[in-house]
Each structure stands twice: as structure tokens, then as C-alpha cells.
Amino acid sequence: MPTVHVNGIDIYYEIHGEGEPLLMILGMGWNIASFNNPEIIARFAEHYRVIAFDNRGVGRTDKPDAPFTMETMAQDTLGLMDALGIRRAHVRGGSLGGSVAQIIAAEHPERVNGLVLSGAASRYPLMTRIMVGLIPKIPYLRRQSITMAEPLFKGPYPPTENSYHNQCLANVVFDGRKYHSRIRAPTLVIGMTHDQFVPMKFTRELADGILGSRLELIDRDHLLALKEPELIIRPTLAFLAEVDAG
């Protein structure tokens, strides 16, 4: 099983395809084997050398009980790149992965070629942050949260309850506004007009905050990647082809 030890944990990763590297940072609770991820990875691998990995707290990567931040996950990702000898790559972050990708692109612009953020937010509403913060402390809310995420817990390599809630909390308290002005990579923001988790206000705030970014809106909800992945794959490949062409 391919793993590397970085930032205090063992990270599981897979590499598919050939060519320029494309780093895929997955969404909250998802791992490489979740849902249709193998098919999505295979589609991108037709054009790029895809590096996919399980984030801290999910899949076959370690699941420490201690809380962490998006900045911790960015350091995990950079450590993986270093361990694999990847100096620079296209970066595609979905949902939670988009938060991690924002940090990497701002703090380490030399590591990012093209940047694609799908279903990502600049930040989350105050009420969402309050509710997610309360979930682990109130048994009823905790049970409800696990029920809503049941497909993740019944799928391959499920998270623990604690590691799942740690990911949730780390993501919803993230505020990317301090990073946006420092992102210099060509950027595509893919937003969903009926996103039930990311208000359109914060999708537009993300795109407006990144100089020269392109915003593409799709008339679907947050689970677009699960239901109709080609609607994300096609614009992503078209955008990265433009970046590659210079």
C-alpha cells in the first residue's frame, strides 16, 4: 500500500496516468475509493499524471483524534508533494479540498501551475460554523450528523466519528479571504447555483478575491461531482489545457 510519512501521519496516495502532474485534493469525508472517485481519477488520468490521496482523517490515511486546521492539511499536502518529488503541479480542490488548495496557492505560489476550485467557498456562514461546532458536544446532533453522512460511513475505508467531525469543523471555520489576494496561479472557480452548503455569495466572493480568476456557474447542487461528474471534468480539462498552452 503506497504511503508516505509526513507531518506526523501516514498518507495513502495513488498515481495514475502520465504527463504533467495534477494533484487532486478531495472533499470532506471522501477518499480515493469513495463513490465514483476511481472513475473521475481515470478520466483526468487520460490527460495528466494524477496524484490522488486520502486526506488526514479519512480513507487509508491516518485518523488522529486531535482537532486540526485547513492549514494542517495544507502542510500534509505539501509534504506529500515533497516526498514524491513534485515541485510544481496543477491543483484541483473540490469542496473542502478547495480550502486546502487556496492556502497552498497563496502560501506557495511556486508550487501551483493551474488552480481549479469546485464547490469551494471563501468562508462559511456564522450559523453553519456555530452548528458544526456544537455537533460533537450534543449527542442528538452528533447522531443526526452521522446519519446524514451515512454513505461515507458505509463505504470503503470509512472515517471514524471523531475524524469526520474534525474535518467538518476544520473546514467550516476556514476563512480564505486573507489568502485570496496572494493567489497568482491562473484560477477557475466552478460554483453550483443550487449549492446547499456553499451560499452563492461566498462562491462569488472567492472568485472576486482572486485576481483574474474565471467563474463558471453550473445549474446544479453541491453533489454535482457525485451525480454528473462530467459537468466538472470537462470545464476543468478545457481550462487546464489553456494553462498548458500558455
C-alpha positions, 0 to 999 in steps of 0.5 A, spaced: 500 500 500 503 506 497 504 511 503 508 516 505 510 519 512 509 526 513 507 531 518 506 526 523 501 521 519 501 516 514 498 518 507 495 513 502 496 516 495 495 513 488 498 515 481 495 514 475 496 516 468 502 520 465 504 527 463 504 533 467 502 532 474 495 534 477 494 533 484 487 532 486 485 534 493 478 531 495 472 533 499 470 532 506 469 525 508 471 522 501 477 518 499 480 515 493 475 509 493 469 513 495 463 513 490 465 514 483 472 517 485 476 511 481 472 513 475 473 521 475 481 519 477 481 515 470 478 520 466 483 526 468 488 520 468 487 520 460 490 527 460 495 528 466 499 524 471 494 524 477 496 524 484 490 522 488 490 521 496 486 520 502 486 526 506 488 526 514 482 523 517 479 519 512 480 513 507 487 509 508 490 515 511 491 516 518 485 518 523 488 522 529 483 524 534 486 531 535 482 537 532 486 540 526 486 546 521 485 547 513 492 549 514 494 542 517 492 539 511 495 544 507 502 542 510 500 534 509 499 536 502 505 539 501 509 534 504 506 529 500 508 533 494 515 533 497 516 526 498 514 524 491 518 529 488 513 534 485 515 541 485 510 544 481 503 541 479 496 543 477 491 543 483 484 541 483 480 542 490 473 540 490 469 542 496 473 542 502 479 540 498 478 547 495 480 550 502 486 546 502 488 548 495 487 556 496 492 556 502 497 552 498 496 557 492 497 563 496 502 560 501 506 557 495 505 560 489 511 556 486 508 550 487 501 551 483 501 551 475 493 551 474 488 552 480 481 549 479 476 550 485 469 546 485 464 547 490 469 551 494 467 557 498 471 563 501 468 562 508 462 559 511 456 562 514 456 564 522 450 559 523 453 553 519 460 554 523 456 555 530 452 548 528 458 544 526 461 546 532 456 544 537 455 537 533 460 533 537 458 536 544 450 534 543 449 527 542 442 528 538 446 532 533 452 528 533 447 522 531 443 526 526 450 528 523 452 521 522 446 519 519 446 524 514 453 522 512 451 515 512 454 513 505 461 515 507 460 511 513 458 505 509 463 505 504 470 503 503 475 505 508 470 509 512 472 515 517 471 514 524 466 519 528 471 523 531 475 524 524 469 526 520 467 531 525 474 534 525 474 535 518 467 538 518 469 543 523 476 544 520 473 546 514 467 550 516 471 555 520 476 556 514 476 563 512 480 564 505 479 571 504 486 573 507 489 568 502 485 570 496 489 576 494 496 572 494 493 567 489 497 568 482 496 561 479 491 562 473 484 560 477 477 557 475 472 557 480 466 552 478 460 554 483 453 550 483 447 555 483 443 550 487 449 549 492 446 547 499 452 548 503 456 553 499 451 560 499 452 563 492 455 569 495 461 566 498 462 562 491 462 569 488 466 572 493 472 567 492 472 568 485 472 576 486 478 575 491 482 572 486 485 576 481 483 574 474 480 568 476 474 565 471 467 563 474 463 558 471 456 557 474 453 550 473 445 549 474 446 544 479 447 542 487 453 541 491 453 533 489 454 535 482 461 531 482 457 525 485 451 525 480 454 528 473 461 528 474 462 530 467 459 537 468 466 538 472 471 534 468 470 537 462 470 545 464 476 543 468 480 539 462 478 545 457 481 550 462 487 546 464 489 545 457 489 553 456 494 553 462 498 548 458 498 552 452 500 558 455 
